[in-house]
Amino acid sequence: MSAPKSEPKTIGNGIKFLFGGTAGMAATVFVQPLDLVKNRMQLSGVGGEKRQYKTSFHALASILKNEGVLGIYTGLSAGLLRQATYTTTRLGIYTSLFDFFSKDGKPPNFLMKALIGVTAGGAGAFVGTPAEVALIRMTADGRLPVEERRGYKNVFNALGRIVKEEGVLTLWRGCIPTVGRAMVVNAAQLASYSQAKQILVSTGYFRDGLFLHFVASMISGLITTAASMPVDIAKTRIQNMKTINGKPEYSGALDVLTKTVRQEGFFSLWKGFTPYYARLGPHTVLTFIFLEQMNQAYRHYVLHDDSAGGGL
C-alpha cells in the first residue's frame, strides 16, 4: 500500500508580500535615475518659466554635470519607501481578493482580475502617497536655486518636516491623481500585457520565458505610459507645488491640466515620456526576476522543496 501523498509545501502570504515589496525595492535601485529625470522633465517649464531641459538626455547630462553621479540617485530612500508601502499593500490586497473570488480552485475571469487589479492598485497608491510626495520633492530640489531648495536629508526627514511645516494632510496632497494614475496603470498593464503575450506567442516566434515577458512588458509599458502620463504630470505638479501668500499654485488636477495645455501646449502632457517608458518595462521585468529568485531560494533553503520553479 503506497504512502499517502503529502500536501505540497507553499510559501505563506506574509512571505509573498515581503518578497513582493523587496523585489520592487531591488528593481527601484536600478531605475531610480529614470524616475528622477521623468520628474524633472515634468516640472520643467512649470508656471510659464523657461524650460530647463530640451530632452530627457539633456536633463540627464545636466544633472550629472551639476549634481554629480550621486545626484542621479537623489530621492532613492523615498523611492524605496514607496515600493515598501505601495507594492506590499497592492500585492497583499490583490492576493487576498484573488483568493476570495476563486471558486472551487478556479481563478477569477479576466474582467474580475482587472477589477481586483484596479482596486489593489488604488488602495496601494493611497498608502504609498506620503512616500510619493517625499519622492517628488526630493527629486525636484536640484532644479531650484540653492536658496529655494527644501533640502530634505532623507525620506524620514522629509516626512517629518512636511508634517511639522505644512501639516499631516499634506502627506496626502495629490492623493486623488495618485490613486487615479495607479488605477489607470493597473488596468492598462493587466489588459495590454496579457493581450501582448497572447499575440506574441501566436506568431510562433516566442515561447514562454524571460524574453517573452520582457517584450510583452515593453509593449504593455508603451500603452500604459501613453494612457497614464497626463494623470502623472498632474500628480507630480500638485505634490511639488508651494503655497504662496496662502494660495496654492493649483486648485486640483483639472487646473494643472488646463494651465499646462494653455501655457505649454497639448503635447506637454506627455513630457518625460522617454524616461517614464524606459522605467516602466524594465522595473516590471526586474521585479519579476528578483521575485522568482527569492521564491526559488526560499523553497530550496527553507521549505527544502526543489520540485517547482520560482512561481509568482
C-alpha positions as CSV (number, residue, x, y, z in Angstrom):
1,M,0.0,0.0,0.0
2,S,1.5,3.3,-1.1
3,A,2.1,6.1,1.5
4,P,-0.4,9.0,1.3
5,K,0.8,11.9,-0.7
6,S,1.8,14.8,1.4
7,E,0.4,18.3,0.7
8,P,2.9,20.4,-1.3
9,K,4.6,23.0,0.7
10,T,3.7,26.5,-0.2
11,I,5.0,30.0,0.6
12,G,2.8,31.8,3.1
13,N,1.0,35.1,2.2
14,G,3.1,37.1,4.6
15,I,6.4,35.9,2.9
16,K,4.8,36.6,-0.5
17,F,4.0,40.2,0.5
18,L,7.5,40.7,1.9
19,F,9.2,39.3,-1.2
20,G,6.9,41.4,-3.4
21,G,7.9,44.6,-1.7
22,T,11.6,43.6,-1.5
23,A,11.6,42.7,-5.2
24,G,10.1,46.1,-6.1
25,M,12.7,47.9,-3.9
26,A,15.6,46.0,-5.6
27,A,14.3,46.9,-9.0
28,T,14.0,50.6,-7.9
29,V,17.7,50.8,-7.2
30,F,18.3,50.2,-11.0
31,V,15.6,52.6,-12.3
32,Q,15.7,55.5,-9.8
33,P,17.7,57.7,-12.2
34,L,14.9,57.4,-14.8
35,D,12.3,58.4,-12.2
36,L,14.5,61.5,-11.3
37,V,14.7,62.5,-15.0
38,K,11.0,62.0,-15.5
39,N,10.1,64.2,-12.6
40,R,12.5,66.9,-13.6
41,M,11.1,66.9,-17.2
42,Q,7.5,67.1,-15.9
43,L,8.4,70.2,-13.7
44,S,10.4,71.9,-16.5
45,G,8.5,74.9,-17.8
46,V,6.0,74.9,-14.9
47,G,4.2,78.2,-14.3
48,G,5.3,79.6,-17.7
49,E,9.0,79.6,-16.7
50,K,11.7,78.9,-19.3
51,R,12.1,75.2,-19.9
52,Q,15.3,73.9,-18.2
53,Y,15.6,70.8,-20.3
54,K,15.2,70.3,-24.1
55,T,15.1,66.5,-23.9
56,S,15.4,63.6,-21.4
57,F,19.1,63.1,-22.4
58,H,19.8,66.8,-21.9
59,A,18.2,66.6,-18.5
60,L,20.4,63.6,-17.5
61,A,23.5,65.3,-18.8
62,S,22.7,68.5,-16.9
63,I,22.0,66.6,-13.7
64,L,25.3,64.6,-14.0
65,K,27.2,67.8,-14.7
66,N,25.7,70.0,-12.0
67,E,25.0,67.4,-9.2
68,G,27.4,64.6,-9.9
69,V,26.9,60.8,-10.3
70,L,25.3,60.6,-6.8
71,G,22.9,63.3,-7.9
72,I,21.0,60.9,-10.2
73,Y,20.1,58.9,-7.1
74,T,18.6,61.8,-5.3
75,G,15.4,60.6,-3.6
76,L,16.4,56.9,-3.6
77,S,15.3,56.5,0.1
78,A,11.8,57.8,-0.8
79,G,11.7,55.6,-3.9
80,L,12.4,52.6,-1.7
81,L,9.8,53.5,0.9
82,R,7.3,54.0,-1.9
83,Q,7.9,50.4,-3.1
84,A,7.8,49.1,0.5
85,T,4.4,50.7,1.1
86,Y,2.7,50.7,-2.3
87,T,3.9,47.3,-3.7
88,T,3.4,45.4,-0.5
89,T,-0.1,46.8,0.1
90,R,-1.1,46.2,-3.6
91,L,0.2,42.7,-3.6
92,G,-1.5,41.9,-0.2
93,I,-4.9,43.2,-1.3
94,Y,-4.6,41.6,-4.8
95,T,-3.7,38.2,-3.4
96,S,-6.5,38.3,-0.7
97,L,-9.1,39.4,-3.3
98,F,-7.9,36.8,-5.8
99,D,-8.2,34.0,-3.3
100,F,-11.7,35.3,-2.2
101,F,-13.1,35.3,-5.7
102,S,-11.5,32.0,-6.7
103,K,-14.3,29.3,-6.7
104,D,-13.5,25.6,-6.4
105,G,-9.9,26.1,-7.3
106,K,-10.8,28.1,-10.5
107,P,-9.3,31.6,-10.8
108,P,-11.5,34.6,-11.4
109,N,-12.3,35.6,-15.0
110,F,-10.3,38.3,-16.8
111,L,-12.8,41.1,-16.0
112,M,-12.7,40.2,-12.3
113,K,-8.9,40.1,-12.4
114,A,-8.9,43.5,-13.9
115,L,-11.3,44.9,-11.2
116,I,-9.2,43.3,-8.5
117,G,-6.0,44.8,-10.0
118,V,-7.5,48.3,-10.2
119,T,-8.8,48.1,-6.6
120,A,-5.5,46.8,-5.3
121,G,-3.6,49.4,-7.2
122,G,-5.8,52.3,-5.9
123,A,-5.5,51.1,-2.3
124,G,-1.7,50.7,-2.6
125,A,-1.4,54.1,-4.1
126,F,-3.3,55.7,-1.2
127,V,-1.0,54.0,1.3
128,G,2.1,55.0,-0.7
129,T,1.1,58.7,-1.3
130,P,3.3,60.1,1.6
131,A,6.4,58.4,0.2
132,E,5.4,59.7,-3.3
133,V,5.1,63.3,-2.1
134,A,8.6,63.0,-0.5
135,L,10.0,61.4,-3.7
136,I,8.7,64.2,-6.0
137,R,10.0,66.9,-3.7
138,M,13.4,65.3,-3.2
139,T,13.9,64.7,-6.9
140,A,12.7,68.2,-7.8
141,D,15.0,70.0,-5.4
142,G,18.1,70.1,-7.5
143,R,16.4,72.1,-10.3
144,L,15.8,75.1,-7.9
145,P,18.2,77.9,-6.9
146,V,20.1,76.9,-3.6
147,E,18.1,79.5,-1.5
148,E,14.7,78.0,-2.6
149,R,15.6,74.3,-2.1
150,R,13.8,72.3,0.7
151,G,17.0,70.4,1.5
152,Y,15.5,67.2,2.8
153,K,18.2,64.8,4.0
154,N,16.3,61.6,3.5
155,V,12.7,60.3,3.2
156,F,12.1,60.3,7.0
157,N,13.5,63.8,7.4
158,A,11.2,64.9,4.5
159,L,8.1,63.3,6.0
160,G,8.8,64.8,9.5
161,R,9.4,68.3,8.1
162,I,6.3,68.1,5.9
163,V,4.1,67.3,8.9
164,K,5.8,69.9,11.1
165,E,5.8,72.7,8.5
166,E,2.7,72.1,6.4
167,G,0.5,69.7,8.4
168,V,-0.1,65.9,8.3
169,L,-2.7,66.2,5.5
170,T,0.0,67.5,3.1
171,L,1.4,64.0,3.1
172,W,-1.7,63.0,1.0
173,R,-1.5,66.0,-1.3
174,G,-2.3,64.9,-4.8
175,C,-3.8,61.7,-3.5
176,I,-6.7,61.6,-6.0
177,P,-4.5,61.8,-9.1
178,T,-2.0,59.4,-7.5
179,V,-4.8,56.8,-6.9
180,G,-6.3,57.6,-10.4
181,R,-2.9,57.0,-12.0
182,A,-2.4,53.7,-10.2
183,M,-5.9,52.5,-11.3
184,V,-5.2,53.5,-14.9
185,V,-1.7,51.9,-14.8
186,N,-3.0,48.6,-13.3
187,A,-6.0,48.4,-15.7
188,A,-3.9,49.2,-18.8
189,Q,-1.0,47.0,-17.7
190,L,-3.2,44.0,-17.0
191,A,-5.1,44.2,-20.3
192,S,-2.2,45.1,-22.6
193,Y,0.4,42.7,-21.0
194,S,-2.0,39.7,-21.3
195,Q,-3.0,40.6,-24.8
196,A,0.6,41.3,-25.9
197,K,1.8,37.9,-24.6
198,Q,-1.1,36.2,-26.4
199,I,-0.3,37.9,-29.7
200,L,3.4,37.3,-29.5
201,V,3.0,33.6,-28.7
202,S,0.6,33.2,-31.6
203,T,3.3,34.4,-34.1
204,G,5.3,31.3,-33.4
205,Y,8.5,33.3,-32.7
206,F,8.1,33.4,-28.9
207,R,7.9,30.7,-26.2
208,D,7.0,31.3,-22.6
209,G,10.1,32.6,-20.8
210,L,12.0,35.7,-19.8
211,F,12.4,37.1,-23.3
212,L,8.7,36.9,-23.9
213,H,7.9,38.6,-20.6
214,F,10.4,41.4,-21.4
215,V,9.0,42.1,-24.9
216,A,5.4,41.9,-23.6
217,S,6.3,44.2,-20.7
218,M,7.8,46.8,-23.1
219,I,4.7,46.7,-25.4
220,S,2.5,47.0,-22.3
221,G,4.6,49.8,-20.9
222,L,4.2,51.8,-24.1
223,I,0.4,51.6,-24.0
224,T,0.4,52.2,-20.2
225,T,2.7,55.2,-20.4
226,A,0.6,56.9,-23.1
227,A,-2.6,56.3,-21.1
228,S,-1.3,57.4,-17.7
229,M,1.1,60.3,-18.3
230,P,-1.4,63.2,-18.2
231,V,-2.6,62.0,-14.8
232,D,1.0,61.5,-13.7
233,I,2.1,65.1,-14.7
234,A,-0.9,66.5,-12.7
235,K,0.1,64.4,-9.7
236,T,3.8,65.4,-9.9
237,R,3.0,69.2,-10.1
238,I,0.4,69.1,-7.3
239,Q,2.8,67.2,-5.0
240,N,5.7,69.6,-5.7
241,M,3.7,72.9,-5.6
242,K,4.3,75.6,-3.0
243,T,1.7,77.7,-1.2
244,I,2.5,81.4,-2.0
245,N,0.8,84.0,0.2
246,G,-1.6,81.4,1.5
247,K,-2.7,80.4,-2.0
248,P,-1.6,77.1,-3.6
249,E,-0.3,77.2,-7.3
250,Y,-3.1,74.7,-8.4
251,S,-6.6,74.1,-7.1
252,G,-6.6,70.5,-8.4
253,A,-5.7,68.0,-11.1
254,L,-8.0,69.6,-13.7
255,D,-6.5,73.0,-13.0
256,V,-3.0,71.6,-13.6
257,L,-4.0,70.0,-16.9
258,T,-5.8,73.2,-18.1
259,K,-2.9,75.5,-17.2
260,T,-0.3,73.1,-18.7
261,V,-2.1,72.8,-22.0
262,R,-2.7,76.6,-22.2
263,Q,0.9,77.6,-21.2
264,E,3.0,74.8,-22.7
265,G,0.9,73.1,-25.3
266,F,-1.2,69.9,-25.6
267,F,1.7,67.5,-26.0
268,S,3.4,68.8,-22.9
269,L,1.1,66.4,-21.0
270,W,3.4,63.7,-22.2
271,K,6.6,65.5,-21.1
272,G,9.1,63.0,-19.7
273,F,7.6,60.2,-21.8
274,T,11.0,58.6,-22.6
275,P,12.3,58.1,-19.0
276,Y,8.8,57.1,-17.8
277,Y,8.5,54.4,-20.5
278,A,12.1,53.3,-20.1
279,R,11.5,52.9,-16.4
280,L,8.1,51.0,-16.6
281,G,9.1,47.9,-18.6
282,P,12.5,47.2,-17.0
283,H,11.1,47.8,-13.5
284,T,8.4,45.2,-14.1
285,V,10.9,42.7,-15.5
286,L,13.5,43.3,-12.8
287,T,10.8,42.9,-10.1
288,F,9.7,39.6,-11.7
289,I,13.3,38.4,-11.9
290,F,14.1,39.3,-8.2
291,L,10.8,37.8,-7.1
292,E,11.5,34.5,-8.9
293,Q,15.0,34.2,-7.4
294,M,13.7,34.9,-3.8
295,N,10.9,32.4,-4.2
296,Q,13.3,29.7,-5.5
297,A,15.8,30.4,-2.7
298,Y,13.0,30.2,0.0
299,R,11.7,26.9,-1.5
300,H,15.2,25.5,-1.6
301,Y,16.6,26.6,1.8
302,V,13.5,26.9,4.0
303,L,10.9,24.5,2.5
304,H,13.6,22.1,1.2
305,D,11.5,21.7,-2.0
306,D,13.2,21.8,-5.4
307,S,10.3,20.3,-7.3
308,A,8.9,23.7,-8.5
309,G,10.3,26.8,-10.1
310,G,10.1,30.3,-8.6
311,G,6.4,30.8,-9.0
312,L,4.7,34.1,-8.6
